Amino acid sequence: MTSSIINSARTIILYDDVTSGNLVLSEIKKYLSELIPGIRVELRSGFIEHFGVREKIPEFARKLARIKLRDQKRKLEDFNPLPGEIQFEKKLLDDPKTRRIGVIYDGFEFQKLSREMIPENELEMSVLHIFITNRLIATFDDNDRRYHARVIITGYPAVISTSGIVEAPAKPRDFYRMKQMGIILGDTTVPAELLNQHFQGRFMEHNDERLTEVIKGYILQAVFYHTTGEAFCNNTNCRLFNSHWQKEMIKAQIESGKLCKDHTGILNELIMSFEGDPGRHTFNPSP
């Protein structure tokens, strides 16, 4: 049988650059260590904090300002950001716990900048870097000629956006109908709290207590992409399902929270590629 594995990461490094106290990386580390015995999981703060390269903040701030989207219906073009835009990014880098509201970045360019921050001696395929950020990232779709918010950019490093978990998968259709009805009736100030209460539990919110559980699935998508070259699954009960709706994401990551039979088999294949007795570490597929 042909192996599905093209890369076998022995170390996963998770970088934390988010504001939510509900994201518990120690729980994610425990989950990964138990799910993939033999793999090493390391937790780090954001790039600036971990590598102590605060002297690079002005340069990094300028690069971030250059990849901020100004028009979601046009591909990012090279331009010289204004001094105020650079200062805004510098302030965010100086205080990484500040959440960025309404600012969107080109996801692939953000991934490229993240890769530039990793030291050369750690740029190897046996080490998978995953950067978790609260910046909202998006990619351009040539089909409808516009940017769409994303939860994850797979690749090296993988980038996962906690803001994307809230903004990227669509909310229930009735949510948008009620919001639009308020606008039609002239009520442009429909409190978000009222809508959220009406649809409580049916979509993710900022600082959602379910955040850690959802992030686990997206980290697995990054791991499987690195391992096999494919991140997603068509099974709606699999953690690798590429969710376009909030209800799909909640179903795959919360209600199921498991891998399908096929991806459990690939996981076991990965485990067996590690040294030691593989038979002791295989997992049973989800029902």
ZIDAVEN-V86077 format. One record per helix or strand. SS is the DSSP state (~ for helix, > for strand). FROM is the first residue (numbers start at 1). LEN is the number of residues. If there is no record, write none. Layout:
SS & FROM & LEN
SS & FROM & LEN
This chain:
> & 11 & 7
~ & 25 & 11
> & 40 & 6
~ & 47 & 5
~ & 54 & 13
> & 68 & 1
~ & 83 & 12
> & 104 & 3
~ & 107 & 10
~ & 120 & 3
> & 127 & 7
> & 136 & 6
> & 146 & 5
> & 152 & 2
> & 158 & 4
~ & 162 & 6
> & 170 & 1
~ & 173 & 12
~ & 192 & 7
~ & 211 & 18
> & 233 & 1
> & 238 & 1
> & 241 & 1
> & 245 & 1
~ & 246 & 11
> & 258 & 1
~ & 261 & 12
~ & 278 & 4
